[in-house]
Amino acid sequence: MYGYVVVNKPELKFKEFDIYRSYYCGLCDELKERFGKKGQISISYDMTFLVLLLTGLYEPETTFYQGNCIPHPFHKHDVRRNEITGYVADMNVLMTYYKCIDDWEDEKKVSRGIFASALSKDVKRIEGRYPKKAEIIKNSLDKLSQLEKSGETNIDEPAKQFGRIMAQILLMRKDEWEEQLEKLGDALGRFIYILDAYDDLEKDQKKANYNVLLSRRENKDFDAFVEAVLKSLMAECARNFEILPIIENVGLLRNIIYSGVWTRFEIVKNKRLGKTGMEDT
């Protein structure tokens, strides 16, 4: 359920993309240092956005260095890390673990069960560090699983649970920005859930898997309906983002919120409608 909150690379300046990649690499290094290679496997672009957002809001002291990695062994690249990178790395592993457990219990996916087992000791430490937050996330995932098993057709119900999860992850601190971060996270989480369902629609139908959108797919203007819901959610996300006093990398963050999140949607929509290009409907 990840990989939707990304940059629109063609619209970025080279310097902006280098900064984005440096935070992604910082999160990758943090995951490796804390959890080993198994932590690196769980990295997502969505979580990189959270690092950028919270870094822009709280402006922590950030360490800058150059390093190598397996994908780029011969060329050093910029890396940025700070206290928020560590927090997001913990949340990244926590979410990965809970999702693997859910996949194992629901579909008996052996690979997910093995991966969850490998992360279990690390997760116990994370849960000890953030007990209330971990409990809220776990409860929401349990409710989400129950809704899916019952075949819930009301889009708002499962999307609400994932919105609650993302809101909880964004609430790193209790301060004057709590309301805006909670609303932003809630809207973003709902957006991710619904876009993921839209992306998986054909696959879930073929495999007879649960998908909250399946009962609506034959409706007239189905694709326009999904797009309208997603636009409403991202408008709420953007509205609360603009209230936050963020200066650092604000252009990069706006690229993601106003443009990047739609790149995957356009690919999925055009594929569903049998288009080869990205032209307007």
N, C-alpha and C positions, 0 to 999 in steps of 0.2 A: 504493500500500500504506500509505496514511496516513489520518488523520482519525478514528481510533478511540479515542485516549486524550484524552478531552474531559471537561469539567465536566458535572455534572448541574445545570443552571442553576436549576431551580425549588427545589432544596434548598439553594442558596447564599444568604447574606445579600447585600444590595446592595453593601456595602463589599467583601466577598470577591470578588464578580464584577468590581468596578471594579479591584481589584488584579490579578486574572487578566488582564483586558483590557489593563492597563498593561504587563504583561510581554510579552503578545502584540504590542502596538504597539511595544514596545522592540525586539523581535526583528525586526519589520517594518522599523523605521528602520535597524537595524544592517545588515540585508540590503541595503537601498537604498544606504546609505553605502558599503558595501564592494563591492557588485556591481552597483549600479544597479537599474533596474526589473526586469531579468531575475532578479535575486536575490529580489526581493519575490514574484515569481510562485511561487517554490518554498516559501514559508512553509507550515508545517503546525502544527496544534494539538498533535500528538504532540511536536514539538520544543519547544513552549512549556512543556509539562509538564517536559521535561528542564531547561529554564532554571529553573523554579520549584524543582525537586528539588535541583539542584546549588547554587542560591543559598541555599536553606534549610540545606543541609549545611555549606557553606563560608563563608557570611555575608560576602561581599565588599562593599566599599564600592559602594553603588549610587547612580547619578545619577537624580534625579527632576526631570521638567520637564513642561510641557504643550505639545501640538502639534496641528497639523491634518493631515489626510490626505485623499486623494481620496474615500474612502467617506463621510467626515464633514468636508467643507470649511468649514462655517460654525460648527462647535462644537469648541472645544479639548477635548482629552482627556488624561488622565494617561499618562505614559510613564516606564518604569523600565528602565535599562540598566546593565550592569556587565561585568566581564571575562568572565563566563560567557556572557553574551549574544553576545559576539564569537566565543567558541569554538563555541557551538551553531550560530551562523550559518554558520561554516565547515563544520561537519559536515552541516548542512542542504543546502548547495550541493553538497558532495561526494557525498552520497547521491543527490541529484537527478540529477547528472551520470551517475553509474554506472548508475542505473535507465534513463535515457534512452538510453544506449549499448546497454544490454541489449535494450530495446524495438526499437531500430533494427536491431540484428543479428538478432534473432529474428523480428520481424514486419515489418520495413522500414517502420516508422511514420515518415513524412517529417517530421512536426512534431517528433518526439522527436530525430531526427537534427539538425535545424536548431537546436533548443534546446541540445543537447549541444555543438554547434560554437560557439555563442555563449558557453558557459560554460568552454570548454576552457582559455583562458589563466588564468582565475581558479583553476581546478582545479589547474593546474600549480603555482601558488603555494601552494595549500593542501597539496598533496602534499609540497612541499618543506618546509613547516612541520611536518607530521606524517607523515614517511615511513613509519615502522613501522605506525602506525595505519591509514594509507591502504592499505598493502599487505595487512594483515589483512582489512580491509573488502572490498577488491577480490577477494581470494582466496575469501572466503566467498560473494560474489555470483557468482563464476565457478562455484564448486561447486554453488550453488543452481541456476544455469542448466543445468548438466550433468544434475542430478537431474531437472529439469523436462523436458529434452529426452529423457531415457531413460524417462520415464513412471513415475517412482518412485511407489509406492503406500503406502509406509511413512510415515505422517504425521510421525514423529519426525525423519526425515532432512532434509527441506527446512526444517522449522521450526527445527531445531538450527542451521542456517546463519544464519537471520535472527536467532536468539537471540544468536549469537556477534557479529553485527554491532552489535546494540543494546548488548550488554555492553561492547564496545570503545568505543562512543561515550560511555557513562556513565563509563568509566575515564579521567576527565580528568587525574587525578593518581595517583601511586603513594603510597598512605598506608595508615593502619590501617583504612580503610573499603573497601579494594579488594575484599575477599571479598564483602561485602554488596552493593556496587554491581554487581559482576559477576553475582551470582546474580539480583539484581533485574532487571538489563538482559536477561539470558538468558531469564528467564520472561516478561518483557514483550514481547520480540521474538518469541518463540514464539506468544504470545497474539495479537499483531498479525497474524502470518502466517496462523494458522489461522482467525481471524475474517475476514480478507480473503478467504480461500478459500471460507468459508461464505457470505459476502456475494456473491461472484461466481459461485456455483455454477450458477445457471440460465443466466447469460450465457455462461459458459465451455462449458456443454454445447451450447448452440445454435450457438456459433461453433467447436466442436470444439477448443477451447483446452485446455491442460493445467490440471488442478486436482486436487490431491492427495486431495480428498474425493470425487471422482466415483465411484470404485470402491466406495464405501461407501453412497452416497446411497439405495440401495434396501433397505438393511438395516433390520430392525425397530428402532425407537427410535433412529434415526439422529440426530435433532435432540437428543434427551436425551444421547446419547453425546458430541456436539460440545460441548454445554453443560457436561457433567461435566469434559471435558478442559480447557476454558477456565477453569472454576472452580478446578481444581487448580493451573493456572498462575498465576492471580491470587492464590491463597492463598499460593503461594511468593513472589510479588512483595510482597505485604503483609507477610509474615513478616519479610523482610529489610528492608523499609522501616521497620518499627517498631523495629528495632535501631539505626537511624541516629539520632544526637542532633539531630534537627530540631525546632526550636521555631517559627521564623518560618513563617507560613502553613501550619502543619501541618493545620489544619482544611480548608483549601482542597485540599491534597494528598490528604487522606483522602477528600474528596468525589470526586476523580477516580479514585482507586484502588479504593474500595469501591462506588462508585455510577456515576460518569460513564462508565467503560469499558463498562458494561452497557447504556447507553441505545441504542447502535447495534445491539448484539446483539438486544435486544428488538424493535426495529423489523424487523430481518431475519427473526427467528424468526416473528413474527406475520404477516409478509407470506408466508412460506413455508407457514405453516399456514392461510392464508386468513382471518386475523382482521383486523378493522378497528380494534379497540381494543387496549389494553395489559393486558387482564385476564389473570389467572393461568390456566395450563392445568389 
